Amino acid sequence: MTTSPAPAAPNDAPGTPPRSSWLALAVLILGISMALLDTTIVNVALPTIRLSLDASEGTLSWIISGYALAYGLALIPAGRVGDRVGHKWVFIVGLAGFTLASLWCGLANGATELIVARVVQGLCGGIFFPAVTALIQLMFTGRTRGKAFAVMGAAIGFSTALGPIIGGLLIEAFGENEGWRSIFFVNLPLGLIAVTAAFVLLPKIVVGGAARGVDVVGLLLVSVALVAILVPLIEGEDAGWPWWTFSLLAAGLLLLVAFAFWERRVAARSGSPLVPPHLFSHPAFTGGVILALVYFAAFTSIFFTISIFWQSGLGHTALASGLVSVPFAIGSIAGASQSERLSHRLGRTVLVIGTGLVAIGLVSVWLVLWLVPTGDLTHWHLAGPLLLGGIGSGLFIAPNAQFIVATVDRDEAGAASGVIGTMQRIGSAAGIAVVGSVLFGALDFPAGRPTPEVVADVFAHGATLAMATSASLAVVAFLLVFVLPHRVEPAR
């Protein structure tokens, strides 16, 4: 491995990372915050995008899921490339592309163009994301690594929950019709700052030596498989679940099996597989990636449901919709701030507590939507459950990443990060696709021109079923957390 970090300050204690590592971490956090902010900031803009661009319900799901899907597909190859050529350069290239794609999204003239721009934006986000966790793994050791991952966890939870608030503020400031474009333009100054700082502050770290080629066949297999699975999940409800949707799902699953066999074949021939099969020899890693899939399906889909229900159903503004998520954002910060300390003391128990609180929070949100009359419902009814869920999310995200990544070899940190991140993003895409199908599929308006009260009741019914789906996934995530080991000692 070759490194060229800035020299440590004279008062840096032996065995602790230099101050330059914390400055580099700040750059990484800025980048990851931009990418994750865009996973939810668009949610509050969906009703205005629908009116401005005359978009269909399926288009709304693609705007969110297309971003997450492209994001996930890029993560694994980007992690491998980072291991070979250096994570610094992968981070810079991906972040620069993400910034330019944000400009394209803001200038889009139609729904199809916006979907394509969002796919490119997600692709670029997926390129630079693995570099974040890989560089944290390589720049820090011991408990300082745990602290760095805790900061990353706070950024993930806070950025994801803060997205609807910022989106609502921007739409309120720039108007309902075209204000949605500003949610993409906000990335331009942030991206410029982050790319410039990355050139100066990120260390040059190469851990894998010369590249042995790209596993093109593996990349094609997993890409086509995931697209085949996501398309029917998004389009199935609108299309009435014809035969081709089930055929695509079956084909996608078969292609995933073919991908697994291909990766074993590449590894057996001493090649460079897209996903090194030996990663899954670690029970904690295998269980963790499945947990990541289910957890993120539950976690990110709630903002989609709340945003659509609050605006299209109850007639509130985008800002009011965004403010509903404030308790979750506050809880995420509080939970993440304690996650490293509690993880060191409690081990896996902190993950059990975190997923348990998320499950309780989402089940409580479902009960509120089910039991409180639609006309009486306010954001205060959801504040407590969302605060509880936010605390749990903050406690869970950073230690979970640390548990999983620390179980693999250092020279596979990028590949492991890519797999974990892919499962998170595919979970987000699948969760929104499924929840969107449940939500929109339950909207059954009576003939004629329904009154606002009828519209609210119809959307409340759909939102209740959608939230029940998210809550069920959260309960499954809670059960899955027990597959992880009680403790994982961080690699030195």
N, C-alpha and C positions, 0 to 999 in steps of 0.2 A: 504494500500500500504506500502511496506517495501522498504527502500532505504538505501544505504550505500556509498554515494559519499564521495570523499576526502574532508577534512575540507576546508572552505574558507580561503583565505589569509587574513591577518589582514586589508589590505587596500581595501578589496572588499566592495563596497557600499551595504547597505541593499537593499534587493529585487533584486539584480543582481546575476547572476550565478557565482560560483567560477571559478577560472582559470582552475581548473581541468576539468570543463565542456567543455571549449574550446579545451583543449588537447584531451579529449575524442572525440570531434567533428572532430578533425584532423584525428583520427583513422578511424572514420566512413566514412569520405570523401575519404580516401585512398581506402577503400573497395569498395565504390560505384563507384569510378573512374575506378577501375579494371573491374568491371562488365559491366559498360556502354561503356568502351573503347572497350570491346570485342563484342559489338553489331555492331560496324562499322569498326574496324580494319581489319576484315576479308574481307571486301568488295574489297579492292585493291588487295588482294591476290587471288581472285576468278579466274582470267584468268590463273595464274600460277598453282593454285591447279588443275584446269581443265586439263592442259597439264601434270602435274606431276603425277596425279592419274587417268588420262583418264576419267574424270568425265563428266556426262551429264548435260544439262541445268537444268533439274529438280533437280539434285543433288546439283547444286549451290544454288538454292532457299532453299532447305532443310537445307543446312549448315547454312544459316542465319535464316530462319524461324523456324527450329527445335530448335535452341537455344532460340529464343524469346518465342516460344510456351511453352517449358518446364519451362522456367523462369516464365512465367505468371501462369502456373498451380501450381507452388510451393508457390506462394506468399500468397494466402489466408490461407491455413492451417499453413504456417509458422508464419503468423501474429497472428493467434489464439494461437498457441503453445507458442509464445513469450509472449503473454499476461498472460499465465498461469505459465510458468516456468522461465521466465526472458529473456529479449531480448539480454542480453549480451551473454548467452550461445548459443542461436540460431545463433547469428552473428558469433561467433567463429567456431562453427561446420560447418556452411555453407561456410565460407570463406576458411577454411582448405580443405574442399571437392572441392571447386572451384579451388584452387591452384593445387591439385593433378590431377583434370580433365584436367587442362591446360597442364600438363605434358603428359597426355595420348593423347591429341589432337596433340601435337607436334611429338609424336612417331608413330602416326597412319600410317599403311601401305596400306590402301585402302580407297576408297570413303565411303563405308558403315561403316567402323570402325570410320572414321572421323565424320560422321553424328552422330553415337551413342555416341562418346566421347563429341561432341558438345551438345547433348541433356543432358548428365550428367552434363556438365559444366553449362548449363543454369539452370538445376534443382537446383544445389548448389547455383548459383547466386540468384535464386528466394527465397532460404531459408533464406539468410542473408539480403536481401534488405529491407523487412518490418521493421527489427530491426533499420535500420538507421532513417527513418522518425519517428518511434515510440519513439526512445530514444531522438531525437531532441524535440519532443512534450513534453516529460516528464522531460527533463533536463532544458528546457528554458521556460520563460514566457514573456508575453507582447512583447515589441518591440525587445528585444534580441532574442526572438524566430523568429521574422521576419528576423533578421539579419542572424541567423543560417540557416533558410530556403533559404535565398538569397545565402549563400555560397554553399548550396546543389544545388541550381539551376545553379550556375556558374559551379559546377563540372559536372552536367548532360550535360549541353550544350557544355562545353569545351571538356569533355572527348569524347562525341559522335562525335563532329566535328574533334577532334584531332586524332581520331583513324586512318583515312586514311593516315594522314601525317606520323605517327609513322610506320604504316605498310609499306608505301612506302620506308621510310628510311631503315628499316630492310631488305626488299627484295633487295634494291639497294646494301646494304652492304654485304649480304650473298649469293646473286645470284638468278637468276630467277627460277631455278629448285627446289631448296630445301630451299630457303630463307623464304618461307611461314611458315616453322616450327618455325622460331624464333619469330614470332608474338605471339605464345603461350608460348614459353619458357620465355619471358620477364615477365610473371606473377609470376614466381617462387620466385625471390628475393623479389618482392613487397609483395607477399602473406605471406612469412615468416616474414617479418618485421611487417605487419599489424596484423597477428595472435598473435605474441609475445606482441606487444603493447596493443592489446585488452585485454589480460589477466591482464595487469597491470593498464590500464587507464580507462576502461569502468566501470561505476557504476553498482552495482547489483540492479536491479529494477524489482520487481514482483508486478503487479497490479491486477491480476484477481483471486488470491487464488488458491485453488486446482483444478486441471483439472477434468472436468466432462466427459471425453472421447472424442474421435475424431469422427466427423461426416463422417464416412467412405462412407455411401451411397451417401451423398451429394458430397463428393470429387470424387467418381466414376462417378456420373451423369455429373458434370460439366467438368471433364476431357474428357470423351467420347464425350460429346457434342462439345467441342472445337476442338478435333481431327477430328471429323466428318465434321466440317465446314472447317478446314484448309486444309485437304487432297485434296478435289476437287479444292480449290483455287490454290493449288500449282501444282497439276497433271492434272487439267482439260484441259489446253491448249495443253500440249503434247499429251494427250490421245484423243483429238478431241471432248471433252465434250460429252462423251457417257451418257446413261441414268443413270448409277450408280453415276455419279458426282452430278446430280440434286437430286437423291434419298438421298445421303449422306447429302447434304445441308439441305434438308427438315427434315431428321432425327435429325440432329444437332440442328436445331431450336426447334423441338418438345422436345428434351431432355433438352434444356434450360428452356422451360416452365415447364417441369416436375421437374427440379431442383428448380425452384422458389416455386412451390407448396410444395415440400418436405421440404424446409427450413422453410416455414411458419408452417408446421406441427410439425417440431422439436421444433421451438420456442414456439408453443402453448402448447406443453407438457413439458415446462420448461427445455428443453434440451440445448445443446450447438451447435447451427447451425454453419455451416462453414461460412456463410455470414449472420450475424444478420439482419433479414428483417427490423427492425426498423431503420437501417442506412438510408434506402431509404425514410424515412418519412421527411428527410431534403431536401428541393428542391435544395439547393446549392450542396449537396452531389450527388444527383441523376443527376442533370445537369452536374456536374463536371466530373463524371466518363464517361458519354457519350462524353463529350468534349475531355477528355483524349484519348479515343479510336480513335476518328477522327483525332485529332491533331497529335498524334504519328504515325498514318498511313501516314500522309502527310510528317511529319518531317524526319523520318528515311529513307524513301524510296528514297529520292533524292540522297543520297550517293551511293546507290546501282546502280541507273541509271547512274550517272556520272562516277563511277568507270568502269563499263562494257563498256560504250560508249568511254571513253577516252583511254582505253587500247585496247580492242578488235576491236573497230571501227576505231579510229584515229591512233592507233599504238604507243601511247606514253608509257613511262615506268610507273611502279607502283609509283615511287616517283613523277613524273609529275602529275599523277592522284591524289595523295594525296595532292599535293600543291594547287590543285584547291579549296580545302575546307578551306584553310587558312583564307580567308576573313570571312567565316561563323564563324570560331573559334574566331577570333578577335571580331567580332560583338557580339557573345555570352558572352564573358567576359565583354565587355562594357555594354551590356544591363543588365546582372545579377548584376553588381556592383551598378547599380542605382535602381534595382527593389524594394528593401525594402523601400527606401526613397519615391519613387514615389507611391508605394502601400499604404503607410501610408497617403500620401497627397491626392491621387486621388481615392483610393478604386478600384472598378471594372474597372475604366477607363484605368488603366495601362494594364489590360488584353485585353481590346479592342484595345489599341494601339499596344500591342505585337502581337496579332493574325492578326491585320490589316497589320502590317509590314511584317509578314511572308507570308501572302497571296499576297501582292504586290511583294515581292521578288521572290516567286516561279512563279507567273504569268509572271514576267519579264524574268526569266530564260527560261520559255517556249517560250516566244516571241523571245528571242535571238536564241534559237535552230531552231525556225521556219523560221526566217527572214534572219539570217546571213548565207551566203554560207558555206558549210561544209569545203571547202578548206581554207577559210579565218578565221575559228573559232579558237580563242586562249582563254587561261584562263582569259585574261583581259576582254573579253566580259562578263564573268560571275561574275567578282569580285564585281562590284557594287551591282547587285541583291542579291548575296549571303551575302554580308556585311549587307545589309538591313534586309534580312531574319534572319541573326544571331543576330542582335540587338533585333529584335522582339522576337526571341526564348528566349533570355536571360531575357527579360522583363517579359515573360509569365510564364516560368516553375516554378520558386520559389513561386511567389504570388499565382499561381493557386493551388499548393499543400497546401499552408497555408490556403487559403480560404476553401478548402474542408475538410482537417483534423480537423481544428478548429471548425467545426460544429457538431462534434460527442463528446460523453462522453470520458473522459480520459481513462477509463478502456477498451474502444473499439478502442483505437488509433492504435493498431497493426492490428486489423481486417480491419479498414478503410484504413490504409496504404496498406494492402494487396490487397484490392479491387481496389484502385486507381492504384497501380503498375501493377496489372493484366490487367486492361484495357489498360494501356500504352503498355505493352509487347504484348498483343493480337493485339492491334492496329499496332504495329511494324510488327508483323508476318503477319497479314492480308494485310497490306499495301505493304510489300515486295512481298508477294504472288501475289497480284493483279497486281502490277506494273511490276513484273517479267513476268507474263503472257502476259501483254500488250507489253512489250519490246520484248520478244523472239517471241511472236506470230506475230509481225509485220516484222520479218526478213525474207524477201523473196528474196533469191539470185538467179540470173539467172543461167542457165545451164552452165557447164564448169567451168573454173578456173577464178573467178572474179578478176579484177584488184584492187589494194588498194583503188583507187578512188571510185569504185563501192561499195566495202565493207564499206567505210566510209559513203557513201550516204545512204546505206541500214540501217546501224546502226543509222545514224542521224534521219532517219524517225521513227525508233522504239523508240529512246530516246525522240524525240519530243512528241510522243503520250504518253509515260510513264510519262514525266514531266507534260503534260496536266492533267493526272490523279492525280498526286500529288498536282498540283496547285488547282484543283477542290476541293480536300479534304481540303486544307488550307482555301479556301473560305467558305466551310461549317463550319469549326471550328470557323472562325470569326463570323458567324451568330449565332452559338451555345453559344458563350460566353455571350450573352445577357440574357441567362436563369439564370445566377448567380446573387446573390443579389448585390446591389450597394456597400454595405460594410458588412464585417464580423469582429466583434470585436474578437480578439484572446482570447481564454479561458485562465484564470489565473491559 
